[in-house]
């Protein structure tokens, strides 16, 4: 199913903000953005339509741009304390930047935060979603992780302490993932404690996996904890670094629940709803 057909399905299925928006997402809009409870659903649905105009990702259709995952990790307090102390945080593939807003809401100085996405059009939508353009000091950078001369590399190489990658690596083939991982290493401060945190589609049986059925080496690659750790062993050899990897699989992917309106969905959507989720931290030694 292509993005346009997925969009049509979501519209037909009647998925609404009221049916899937998380309590944490509502709390963030209420307490950080100052949006009244009775206005949240309408506001979020309007922002979804604007985000669709940028790119029709399935996660936009399911309102996952207000899911908050970093705060649920064992290292969140460490991340918050480090950013408060002046360290630099990058959300790579940030989309509408909800993870950044949660950090800022919890007291992290926004000037110490960065967001990057290949679709820069999301940045203006994010300001409107969170109503913070007049005071947020986050630096947003439109960039392609595979472009050696991109603004991301030119501005941040060797300057970032913590990188968050949500629903990012699973978009790429194994070869592309290794290129992206090496680029991330180049962005991090070259010292022990530099940290990468994230989540992505995973599988107990690792290998190329495409929701269109493509199983070739160019298809997106799903990891299990063992293959993810092996990737970082190879990255260590490639970059002359050493990494401690903690990874686990959870089910369903990202803790999604299935609204009643999604029963009987096409395989391409049901696959997303039931896939394993790989969560990880990668720490430089």
Secondary structure by P-SEA (a helix, b strand, c coil): ccaaaaaaaaaaacccccccccaaaaaaaaccccccccaaaaaaaaaaaaaaaaccccccccccccccccccccaaaaaaaaaaabbbbbbccccccaaaaaaaaaccccccbbbbbccccaaaaaaaaccccccccbbbbbcccccccccccccccccccbbbbccccccccaaaaaaaaaaaaaacccccccccccccbbbccccccccccccccccbbbbcaaaaaaaaaaaaaaccbbbbbbbbccccccccccccccccccaaaaaaacbbbbbbccccc
